Amino acid sequence: MKVPVEIEDEKDEKAEKDEAMDPEEERARVEAAIRAGEEAAEQELAADAGKLREERDELQKKLADVEDQIEAAKTEASEAKDRMLRLQADWENYRRRTAAERLAEKERAAEGLVTNLLPVIDDIERAIEHAGATEDDAQLKQFVDGVSAVHAKMLAVLSKEGVEPIDPAGEPFDPLAHQAVGRVEDAEAYDETVAQVYQKGYRMGERVIRTAMVTVTYGGPKRPEEQADDADANNDAEKDES
């Protein structure tokens, strides 16, 4: 057959050519093949690096979006906390204010009731004083004793509510608790001393709800400095409390 013969001839010719190739040419071919491989590797590495950069940029973008969402959530949580604290503070202020208003209203109502009762107590005291100045009478004395008992019970009830009488005879004059309706010359008593009480005053708690109507001495010696300082201190304390 002719074909196998031709193939064998071609192989022989190629082998002869390879045997006849110059070493320099062969080295050049090897170097070219190496450069081609290196260039292909560089291109492949460059392509991989580009993909990695794209993936990195995408991840950074997603991370930035997540960080923005976290910051927004933190801001919203902080604002919600501030609103809650303000609401809580407003509620506490409202609760204290309404409690104080209810207490003040209760005190005003109690003070108004006591103030309306004071003239009745004054009348009872005048009646007892007048009856005591009459001639002895067993029945009248029994009646006066009964009225005195009622008077004592009324004062006891008022005392439980913090109401106390102001009966300052012989005490230093206090313009915050006493109302001077006259002056009496007395060289033996300290100047500015209560000589006589025409009408008792009353104090409810620390508040004077009615001043005592009194007469005040003049013309006597000045009160000792220690007593005067104590009286001024008491006056200042009552003024601050009122």
C-alpha positions in Angstrom: 0.0 0.0 0.0 1.2 3.5 -0.9 -0.2 5.6 2.1 1.7 4.0 4.9 4.8 4.5 2.8 4.1 8.2 2.5 3.5 8.6 6.2 6.7 6.9 7.1 8.4 9.2 4.6 6.9 12.3 6.3 8.0 11.1 9.7 11.4 10.6 8.5 11.6 14.1 7.0 10.3 15.7 10.2 12.9 13.8 12.3 15.6 14.9 9.9 14.4 18.5 10.3 14.4 18.3 14.1 17.8 16.8 14.0 19.0 19.6 11.8 17.4 22.5 14.1 19.8 25.0 15.4 20.2 25.0 19.3 19.8 28.7 19.4 16.5 28.4 17.6 15.4 25.7 19.9 16.3 27.9 23.0 14.4 30.8 21.4 11.4 28.6 21.0 11.5 27.4 24.6 11.8 31.0 25.8 8.9 32.1 23.7 6.9 29.2 25.0 7.8 30.3 28.6 6.9 33.9 28.0 3.7 32.9 26.5 2.9 30.8 29.5 3.9 33.6 31.8 1.8 36.1 29.9 -1.2 33.7 30.0 -0.6 33.2 33.8 -0.4 37.0 34.3 -3.6 37.5 32.3 -5.3 34.8 34.3 -4.1 36.3 37.6 -5.1 39.8 36.5 -8.6 38.4 35.7 -8.8 36.7 39.0 -7.6 39.8 40.8 -10.2 41.9 39.0 -13.0 39.5 40.1 -11.7 39.6 43.7 -11.7 43.4 43.7 -15.2 43.5 42.4 -16.3 41.0 45.1 -14.4 43.1 47.7 -16.0 46.3 46.6 -19.4 44.6 46.6 -18.8 43.3 50.1 -17.6 46.7 51.3 -20.7 48.3 49.9 -22.9 45.8 51.6 -21.0 46.3 54.8 -21.4 50.1 54.6 -25.1 49.6 54.1 -25.3 47.3 57.1 -23.3 49.9 59.2 -25.7 52.6 58.1 -28.6 50.5 59.1 -27.0 49.8 62.5 -26.3 53.5 63.1 -29.9 54.3 62.1 -31.2 51.7 64.4 -29.0 53.0 67.3 -30.2 56.5 66.6 -33.8 55.4 66.6 -33.3 53.4 69.8 -31.7 56.4 71.5 -34.5 58.8 70.4 -37.1 56.3 71.7 -35.2 56.0 75.0 -35.1 59.8 75.3 -38.8 60.0 74.6 -39.6 57.4 77.2 -37.5 59.2 79.8 -39.2 62.5 79.0 -42.6 60.8 79.3 -41.6 59.2 82.5 -40.4 62.6 83.9 -43.5 64.3 82.7 -45.6 61.6 84.4 -43.7 62.0 87.7 -44.0 65.7 87.6 -47.7 65.4 86.9 -48.2 62.9 89.7 -46.3 65.1 92.2 -48.1 68.2 91.0 -51.6 66.7 91.3 -50.7 65.1 94.7 -49.6 68.5 95.9 -52.7 70.2 94.5 -55.0 67.6 96.2 -53.1 68.1 99.4 -53.3 71.9 99.1 -57.0 71.7 98.3 -57.6 69.5 101.2 -55.7 71.8 103.5 -57.7 74.8 102.1 -61.0 73.1 102.7 -59.9 72.1 106.3 -58.6 75.6 106.9 -61.9 77.1 105.7 -63.9 74.9 108.0 -61.7 75.7 111.0 -61.8 79.4 110.2 -65.6 79.2 110.2 -65.6 77.4 113.5 -63.4 79.9 115.3 -66.1 82.5 115.9 -68.2 79.8 117.5 -65.3 78.9 119.8 -64.9 82.6 120.6 -68.6 82.8 121.6 -68.4 79.7 123.8 -65.3 81.1 125.6 -67.0 84.4 126.2 -70.1 82.7 127.5 -68.0 80.6 129.9 -66.2 83.6 131.1 -69.4 85.6 131.6 -71.1 82.7 133.4 -68.1 82.3 135.7 -68.4 86.0 136.8 -72.1 85.6 138.0 -73.1 84.6 141.5 -72.9 81.0 142.6 -75.7 78.9 141.2 -75.5 75.1 141.2 -77.6 74.7 138.1 -75.8 77.4 136.2 -72.4 76.0 137.3 -73.5 72.6 136.0 -74.5 74.1 132.7 -71.2 76.0 132.5 -69.3 72.8 133.2 -71.1 71.1 130.4 -70.4 73.9 128.0 -66.7 73.9 129.1 -66.6 70.1 128.4 -67.9 70.7 124.9 -65.4 73.5 124.4 -62.6 71.2 125.5 -63.7 68.4 123.1 -63.8 70.9 120.2 -60.3 72.0 120.9 -59.2 68.4 121.2 -60.7 67.6 117.8 -59.0 70.7 116.3 -55.7 69.8 117.9 -55.8 66.4 116.1 -56.0 68.3 112.9 -52.9 70.4 113.9 -54.9 73.4 115.1 -53.5 75.2 118.2 -54.5 78.4 119.8 -52.2 81.4 120.0 -52.5 83.0 123.5 -49.4 85.1 123.8 -50.0 87.1 127.0 -46.6 88.1 128.5 -44.7 87.0 125.4 -42.7 89.2 123.0 -44.8 90.8 120.4 -44.7 89.0 117.1 -46.1 90.9 114.1 -46.5 87.6 112.1 -48.8 86.0 114.7 -50.2 89.0 116.7 -52.3 92.0 115.7 -51.7 95.0 117.9 -55.0 96.9 118.6 -53.6 99.1 121.4 -50.6 100.2 123.4 -50.2 100.1 127.2 -47.6 102.1 129.0 -45.8 99.8 131.5 -42.4 100.8 132.9 -42.0 97.4 134.6 -42.5 95.2 131.6 -40.1 94.8 128.7 -40.9 97.0 125.8 -42.9 95.4 123.0 -44.5 92.7 125.3 -48.0 91.4 124.9 -50.0 92.9 127.8 -53.5 91.6 127.1 -55.1 89.2 124.6 -58.5 90.4 123.4 -59.0 87.5 121.0 -56.9 84.4 120.6 -55.2 83.6 117.4 -54.9 80.2 115.9 -52.2 78.3 114.0 -52.9 75.3 111.8 -49.7 73.3 111.4 -47.1 75.9 110.7 -49.5 78.4 109.2 -51.2 81.2 111.1 -54.8 81.2 110.1 -55.8 84.0 112.5 -53.6 86.4 114.3 -54.2 87.2 118.0 -55.6 90.6 118.8 -53.4 92.0 121.6 -52.3 95.2 123.3 -48.6 95.9 123.5 -46.5 97.5 126.2 -44.2 100.5 125.8 -42.1 102.7 128.0 -40.3 99.8 129.8 -36.7 98.5 129.5 -35.5 96.9 126.3 -35.6 93.2 126.1 -32.3 91.4 126.6 -30.4 90.8 123.4 -30.5 87.0 123.7 -34.3 87.0 124.1 -34.7 89.5 121.3 -32.5 87.3 119.0 -34.6 84.3 119.9 -37.8 86.1 119.2 -36.4 87.4 115.8 -35.3 83.8 114.9 -38.7 82.5 115.7 -40.3 85.2 113.6 -38.0 84.5 110.7 -38.7 80.8 110.9 -42.5 81.3 110.9 -42.1 83.7 108.0 -40.2 81.2 105.9 -42.7 78.4 106.8 -45.6 80.6 105.8 
